[in-house]
């Protein structure tokens, strides 16, 4: 990482840009305090939803459950919570 004063950076911007394109990071300062970082540009790729879906399928994860009973959200019987669990 290279540090350079703003006054010196302005006239040599093309040279600094070439160095940054080569992968170098340059910190530009004003009065000894950093004001900006010159770093190589990263291209935004966004989300590849199809690749994400394929990864989920490959790992056995599905967005929809295989089966939901018709009475899934029906009220439970009154004595449901007080029935003892079977010992088997």
C-alpha positions as CSV (number, residue, x, y, z in Angstrom):
1,X,0.0,0.0,0.0
2,X,1.4,3.4,-1.0
3,X,0.5,6.7,0.6
4,X,0.7,9.9,-1.4
5,X,-0.3,13.6,-0.8
6,X,-3.2,14.9,-2.8
7,X,-1.1,17.7,-4.2
8,X,1.3,15.2,-5.6
9,X,-1.4,12.7,-6.7
10,X,-3.3,15.2,-9.0
11,X,-0.7,15.8,-11.6
12,X,0.3,12.1,-11.8
13,X,-3.2,10.6,-11.8
14,X,-2.7,8.6,-15.0
15,X,0.4,7.0,-13.5
16,X,-1.4,6.2,-10.3
17,X,-4.4,4.8,-12.2
18,X,-2.0,2.4,-14.0
19,X,-0.5,1.2,-10.7
20,X,-4.0,0.6,-9.3
21,X,-4.9,-1.3,-12.4
22,X,-1.9,-3.5,-11.7
23,X,-3.4,-4.4,-8.3
24,X,-1.8,-1.8,-6.0
25,X,-3.8,0.1,-3.4
26,X,-2.9,3.8,-3.0
27,X,-4.1,6.0,-0.1
28,X,-4.3,9.7,-1.0
29,X,-3.9,12.1,2.0
30,X,-4.7,15.8,2.7
31,X,-2.7,17.4,5.5
32,X,-1.5,13.9,6.5
33,X,-5.0,12.5,6.9
34,X,-6.3,9.8,4.5
35,X,-9.1,11.2,2.2
36,X,-9.5,8.4,-0.3
37,X,-8.4,4.9,-1.3
38,X,-7.5,4.1,-4.9
39,X,-8.3,0.4,-5.4
40,X,-8.9,-1.8,-8.4
41,X,-12.5,-1.7,-9.6
42,X,-14.6,-4.8,-8.9
43,X,-17.4,-5.6,-11.3
44,X,-20.7,-6.3,-9.6
45,X,-22.1,-9.7,-10.6
46,X,-25.4,-9.6,-8.8
47,X,-27.1,-12.8,-7.7
48,X,-27.3,-15.8,-9.9
49,X,-30.6,-17.2,-8.6
50,X,-30.5,-20.3,-10.9
51,X,-27.1,-21.3,-9.5
52,X,-28.4,-20.8,-6.0
53,X,-31.5,-23.0,-6.8
54,X,-29.2,-25.7,-8.3
55,X,-27.0,-25.7,-5.2
56,X,-30.0,-26.1,-2.9
57,X,-31.3,-29.0,-5.0
58,X,-27.9,-30.6,-5.0
59,X,-27.9,-30.5,-1.2
60,X,-31.4,-31.9,-1.0
61,X,-33.0,-28.7,0.1
62,X,-36.3,-27.8,-1.4
63,X,-38.2,-24.5,-1.2
64,X,-41.5,-26.4,-0.9
65,X,-42.2,-29.2,1.5
66,X,-43.0,-32.5,-0.1
67,X,-46.3,-32.9,1.7
68,X,-48.5,-30.9,4.0
69,X,-51.6,-32.5,5.5
70,X,-55.0,-31.0,4.8
71,X,-55.6,-30.6,8.5
72,X,-52.2,-29.1,9.2
73,X,-53.6,-25.9,10.6
74,X,-56.7,-27.4,12.2
75,X,-57.1,-26.8,16.0
76,X,-55.7,-29.5,18.2
77,X,-58.0,-31.5,20.5
78,X,-58.5,-30.1,24.0
79,X,-56.6,-32.9,25.7
80,X,-53.7,-33.0,23.2
81,X,-51.2,-31.3,25.6
82,X,-52.1,-33.3,28.6
83,X,-51.9,-36.8,27.1
84,X,-48.8,-38.7,28.4
85,X,-46.3,-39.7,25.8
86,X,-46.2,-43.4,24.9
87,X,-43.3,-45.3,26.5
88,X,-42.6,-47.3,23.4
